[in-house]
Amino acid sequence: MVAINATPSRLHSAVIGWYEANARDLPWRDSTATPWAVMVSEFMLQQTPVKRVLPAYAAWMERWPTPARLAADAPGEAVRMWGRLGYPRRALRLHGAAVAITEQHGGQVPEDHAALLALPGVGEYTAAAVASFAFRQRHVVLDTNVRRVFARAVTGVEYPAQATTAAERRTAAAYLPEGDDRAATWAVAVMELGALVCTARGPECADCPLFADCAWQKAGRPPYEGPARRGQTYEGTDRQVRGKLLAVLREAHGEVPQARLDAVWPDAVQRARALDGLVADGLVEPVAQGVYRLPG
C-alpha cells in the first residue's frame, strides 16, 4: 500500500478548486433548491445516472414541490410517477418519508441528522447527504464515487471493497475538513470528481486535480486484485419482468385483470414469482382474485 504525501488541506484545496471550476449545473444544487428538493434528488440518484434522473426529478418536483403534497396522494401515485427509473421501492420509501415529515415535522425536512436517519427509507448515506447538501453540515458522505476516489487517491488501490468498511469510514472522517460549510463543499466535490473524472472505467487521470498526489498513480496504477466485480444484468431477470408488470399497472390508472399482466411475459412461473414479489414489496395490491392495482 502506498501512502499519499499530500496533506489533507492540500487535497481539499485541489478538489474544491476543481469543483468550483467544473461542477455540473444541476437543479438540486441551485441556491434556491429546498431541503425537500435535495432529498428527492438523493432518493432518485441511488443507482441511477444523472441524465435519467433529470426529467423524472423535474416532473416530480412540479407535481409534489413539498412533502405534504406528496403525502396527500396515494403511494401508488408515487410508484406511477417513478416511471422507468428502476428500483421502484424507492418511490414507496420516499412517499413514506413524506408522510413522516408531514406528520412529525410540520411538513419541513428535519435539519437534525438523527431525525433524518429516523425517516422511512433514509439510511446512513442519505441522512448524511441531505444534512450536508441541504443544511451545509459537517458529515462523512460515502457513496460509490467517493469511495472510489479515496480508494485510489489515499489507499492506492483501483477499487474499494464491495461493501463499505470501517477503514473507509475512518479514512473519510480523517480527510473531512473542519468547518461545516467547507466540509459540505468537500463532500459534493469529491463525489463530482468520482462521477466525472475518477470514473470506474476509463478514469481521466491526466485531468484529475489529485494526479500528482494520487497513491494509485504513484504505485503504477496496479490492477484490481479483489473478488470479481460483476456488472448488473437485466435482460431476462425477475427485475425485468417486474418492470414490465409495473409498466402495465402504471399506464392503467385503475384495476388490471390478470390476463393483461400475463401478456407481458411468456414464462408463467417467472411471471408469477415477479408478481408475488411486487405484492410482497407493497408495490402492487391484489384487489380481488386475479385483479391488481397500484397501492391506494
Secondary structure as a PSIPRED ss2 file (coil, helix, strand):
# PSIPRED VFORMAT (PSIPRED V4.0)

   1 M C   1.000  0.000  0.000
   2 V C   1.000  0.000  0.000
   3 A C   1.000  0.000  0.000
   4 I C   1.000  0.000  0.000
   5 N C   1.000  0.000  0.000
   6 A C   1.000  0.000  0.000
   7 T C   1.000  0.000  0.000
   8 P H   0.000  1.000  0.000
   9 S H   0.000  1.000  0.000
  10 R H   0.000  1.000  0.000
  11 L H   0.000  1.000  0.000
  12 H H   0.000  1.000  0.000
  13 S H   0.000  1.000  0.000
  14 A H   0.000  1.000  0.000
  15 V H   0.000  1.000  0.000
  16 I H   0.000  1.000  0.000
  17 G H   0.000  1.000  0.000
  18 W H   0.000  1.000  0.000
  19 Y H   0.000  1.000  0.000
  20 E H   0.000  1.000  0.000
  21 A H   0.000  1.000  0.000
  22 N H   0.000  1.000  0.000
  23 A C   1.000  0.000  0.000
  24 R C   1.000  0.000  0.000
  25 D C   1.000  0.000  0.000
  26 L C   1.000  0.000  0.000
  27 P H   0.000  1.000  0.000
  28 W H   0.000  1.000  0.000
  29 R H   0.000  1.000  0.000
  30 D C   1.000  0.000  0.000
  31 S C   1.000  0.000  0.000
  32 T C   1.000  0.000  0.000
  33 A C   1.000  0.000  0.000
  34 T C   1.000  0.000  0.000
  35 P H   0.000  1.000  0.000
  36 W H   0.000  1.000  0.000
  37 A H   0.000  1.000  0.000
  38 V H   0.000  1.000  0.000
  39 M H   0.000  1.000  0.000
  40 V H   0.000  1.000  0.000
  41 S H   0.000  1.000  0.000
  42 E H   0.000  1.000  0.000
  43 F H   0.000  1.000  0.000
  44 M H   0.000  1.000  0.000
  45 L H   0.000  1.000  0.000
  46 Q C   1.000  0.000  0.000
  47 Q C   1.000  0.000  0.000
  48 T C   1.000  0.000  0.000
  49 P C   1.000  0.000  0.000
  50 V H   0.000  1.000  0.000
  51 K H   0.000  1.000  0.000
  52 R H   0.000  1.000  0.000
  53 V H   0.000  1.000  0.000
  54 L H   0.000  1.000  0.000
  55 P H   0.000  1.000  0.000
  56 A H   0.000  1.000  0.000
  57 Y H   0.000  1.000  0.000
  58 A H   0.000  1.000  0.000
  59 A H   0.000  1.000  0.000
  60 W H   0.000  1.000  0.000
  61 M H   0.000  1.000  0.000
  62 E H   0.000  1.000  0.000
  63 R H   0.000  1.000  0.000
  64 W C   1.000  0.000  0.000
  65 P C   1.000  0.000  0.000
  66 T C   1.000  0.000  0.000
  67 P H   0.000  1.000  0.000
  68 A H   0.000  1.000  0.000
  69 R H   0.000  1.000  0.000
  70 L H   0.000  1.000  0.000
  71 A H   0.000  1.000  0.000
  72 A C   1.000  0.000  0.000
  73 D C   1.000  0.000  0.000
  74 A C   1.000  0.000  0.000
  75 P H   0.000  1.000  0.000
  76 G H   0.000  1.000  0.000
  77 E H   0.000  1.000  0.000
  78 A H   0.000  1.000  0.000
  79 V H   0.000  1.000  0.000
  80 R H   0.000  1.000  0.000
  81 M H   0.000  1.000  0.000
  82 W H   0.000  1.000  0.000
  83 G C   1.000  0.000  0.000
  84 R C   1.000  0.000  0.000
  85 L C   1.000  0.000  0.000
  86 G C   1.000  0.000  0.000
  87 Y C   1.000  0.000  0.000
  88 P C   1.000  0.000  0.000
  89 R H   0.000  1.000  0.000
  90 R H   0.000  1.000  0.000
  91 A H   0.000  1.000  0.000
  92 L H   0.000  1.000  0.000
  93 R H   0.000  1.000  0.000
  94 L H   0.000  1.000  0.000
  95 H H   0.000  1.000  0.000
  96 G H   0.000  1.000  0.000
  97 A H   0.000  1.000  0.000
  98 A H   0.000  1.000  0.000
  99 V H   0.000  1.000  0.000
 100 A H   0.000  1.000  0.000
 101 I H   0.000  1.000  0.000
 102 T H   0.000  1.000  0.000
 103 E H   0.000  1.000  0.000
 104 Q H   0.000  1.000  0.000
 105 H C   1.000  0.000  0.000
 106 G C   1.000  0.000  0.000
 107 G C   1.000  0.000  0.000
 108 Q C   1.000  0.000  0.000
 109 V C   1.000  0.000  0.000
 110 P C   1.000  0.000  0.000
 111 E C   1.000  0.000  0.000
 112 D C   1.000  0.000  0.000
 113 H H   0.000  1.000  0.000
 114 A H   0.000  1.000  0.000
 115 A H   0.000  1.000  0.000
 116 L H   0.000  1.000  0.000
 117 L H   0.000  1.000  0.000
 118 A C   1.000  0.000  0.000
 119 L C   1.000  0.000  0.000
 120 P C   1.000  0.000  0.000
 121 G C   1.000  0.000  0.000
 122 V C   1.000  0.000  0.000
 123 G C   1.000  0.000  0.000
 124 E H   0.000  1.000  0.000
 125 Y H   0.000  1.000  0.000
 126 T H   0.000  1.000  0.000
 127 A H   0.000  1.000  0.000
 128 A H   0.000  1.000  0.000
 129 A H   0.000  1.000  0.000
 130 V H   0.000  1.000  0.000
 131 A H   0.000  1.000  0.000
 132 S H   0.000  1.000  0.000
 133 F H   0.000  1.000  0.000
 134 A H   0.000  1.000  0.000
 135 F H   0.000  1.000  0.000
 136 R C   1.000  0.000  0.000
 137 Q C   1.000  0.000  0.000
 138 R C   1.000  0.000  0.000
 139 H C   1.000  0.000  0.000
 140 V C   1.000  0.000  0.000
 141 V C   1.000  0.000  0.000
 142 L C   1.000  0.000  0.000
 143 D C   1.000  0.000  0.000
 144 T H   0.000  1.000  0.000
 145 N H   0.000  1.000  0.000
 146 V H   0.000  1.000  0.000
 147 R H   0.000  1.000  0.000
 148 R H   0.000  1.000  0.000
 149 V H   0.000  1.000  0.000
 150 F H   0.000  1.000  0.000
 151 A H   0.000  1.000  0.000
 152 R H   0.000  1.000  0.000
 153 A H   0.000  1.000  0.000
 154 V H   0.000  1.000  0.000
 155 T H   0.000  1.000  0.000
 156 G C   1.000  0.000  0.000
 157 V C   1.000  0.000  0.000
 158 E C   1.000  0.000  0.000
 159 Y C   1.000  0.000  0.000
 160 P C   1.000  0.000  0.000
 161 A C   1.000  0.000  0.000
 162 Q C   1.000  0.000  0.000
 163 A C   1.000  0.000  0.000
 164 T C   1.000  0.000  0.000
 165 T C   1.000  0.000  0.000
 166 A H   0.000  1.000  0.000
 167 A H   0.000  1.000  0.000
 168 E H   0.000  1.000  0.000
 169 R H   0.000  1.000  0.000
 170 R H   0.000  1.000  0.000
 171 T H   0.000  1.000  0.000
 172 A H   0.000  1.000  0.000
 173 A H   0.000  1.000  0.000
 174 A H   0.000  1.000  0.000
 175 Y C   1.000  0.000  0.000
 176 L C   1.000  0.000  0.000
 177 P C   1.000  0.000  0.000
 178 E C   1.000  0.000  0.000
 179 G C   1.000  0.000  0.000
 180 D H   0.000  1.000  0.000
 181 D H   0.000  1.000  0.000
 182 R H   0.000  1.000  0.000
 183 A H   0.000  1.000  0.000
 184 A H   0.000  1.000  0.000
 185 T H   0.000  1.000  0.000
 186 W H   0.000  1.000  0.000
 187 A H   0.000  1.000  0.000
 188 V H   0.000  1.000  0.000
 189 A H   0.000  1.000  0.000
 190 V H   0.000  1.000  0.000
 191 M H   0.000  1.000  0.000
 192 E H   0.000  1.000  0.000
 193 L H   0.000  1.000  0.000
 194 G H   0.000  1.000  0.000
 195 A H   0.000  1.000  0.000
 196 L H   0.000  1.000  0.000
 197 V C   1.000  0.000  0.000
 198 C C   1.000  0.000  0.000
 199 T C   1.000  0.000  0.000
 200 A C   1.000  0.000  0.000
 201 R C   1.000  0.000  0.000
 202 G C   1.000  0.000  0.000
 203 P C   1.000  0.000  0.000
 204 E C   1.000  0.000  0.000
 205 C H   0.000  1.000  0.000
 206 A H   0.000  1.000  0.000
 207 D H   0.000  1.000  0.000
 208 C C   1.000  0.000  0.000
 209 P C   1.000  0.000  0.000
 210 L C   1.000  0.000  0.000
 211 F C   1.000  0.000  0.000
 212 A C   1.000  0.000  0.000
 213 D C   1.000  0.000  0.000
 214 C C   1.000  0.000  0.000
 215 A H   0.000  1.000  0.000
 216 W H   0.000  1.000  0.000
 217 Q H   0.000  1.000  0.000
 218 K H   0.000  1.000  0.000
 219 A C   1.000  0.000  0.000
 220 G C   1.000  0.000  0.000
 221 R C   1.000  0.000  0.000
 222 P C   1.000  0.000  0.000
 223 P C   1.000  0.000  0.000
 224 Y C   1.000  0.000  0.000
 225 E C   1.000  0.000  0.000
 226 G C   1.000  0.000  0.000
 227 P C   1.000  0.000  0.000
 228 A C   1.000  0.000  0.000
 229 R C   1.000  0.000  0.000
 230 R C   1.000  0.000  0.000
 231 G C   1.000  0.000  0.000
 232 Q C   1.000  0.000  0.000
 233 T C   1.000  0.000  0.000
 234 Y C   1.000  0.000  0.000
 235 E C   1.000  0.000  0.000
 236 G C   1.000  0.000  0.000
 237 T C   1.000  0.000  0.000
 238 D H   0.000  1.000  0.000
 239 R H   0.000  1.000  0.000
 240 Q H   0.000  1.000  0.000
 241 V H   0.000  1.000  0.000
 242 R H   0.000  1.000  0.000
 243 G H   0.000  1.000  0.000
 244 K H   0.000  1.000  0.000
 245 L H   0.000  1.000  0.000
 246 L H   0.000  1.000  0.000
 247 A H   0.000  1.000  0.000
 248 V H   0.000  1.000  0.000
 249 L H   0.000  1.000  0.000
 250 R H   0.000  1.000  0.000
 251 E H   0.000  1.000  0.000
 252 A H   0.000  1.000  0.000
 253 H C   1.000  0.000  0.000
 254 G C   1.000  0.000  0.000
 255 E C   1.000  0.000  0.000
 256 V E   0.000  0.000  1.000
 257 P E   0.000  0.000  1.000
 258 Q H   0.000  1.000  0.000
 259 A H   0.000  1.000  0.000
 260 R H   0.000  1.000  0.000
 261 L H   0.000  1.000  0.000
 262 D H   0.000  1.000  0.000
 263 A C   1.000  0.000  0.000
 264 V C   1.000  0.000  0.000
 265 W C   1.000  0.000  0.000
 266 P C   1.000  0.000  0.000
 267 D C   1.000  0.000  0.000
 268 A H   0.000  1.000  0.000
 269 V H   0.000  1.000  0.000
 270 Q H   0.000  1.000  0.000
 271 R H   0.000  1.000  0.000
 272 A H   0.000  1.000  0.000
 273 R H   0.000  1.000  0.000
 274 A H   0.000  1.000  0.000
 275 L H   0.000  1.000  0.000
 276 D H   0.000  1.000  0.000
 277 G H   0.000  1.000  0.000
 278 L H   0.000  1.000  0.000
 279 V H   0.000  1.000  0.000
 280 A H   0.000  1.000  0.000
 281 D C   1.000  0.000  0.000
 282 G C   1.000  0.000  0.000
 283 L C   1.000  0.000  0.000
 284 V C   1.000  0.000  0.000
 285 E E   0.000  0.000  1.000
 286 P E   0.000  0.000  1.000
 287 V E   0.000  0.000  1.000
 288 A E   0.000  0.000  1.000
 289 Q C   1.000  0.000  0.000
 290 G C   1.000  0.000  0.000
 291 V E   0.000  0.000  1.000
 292 Y E   0.000  0.000  1.000
 293 R E   0.000  0.000  1.000
 294 L C   1.000  0.000  0.000
 295 P C   1.000  0.000  0.000
 296 G C   1.000  0.000  0.000
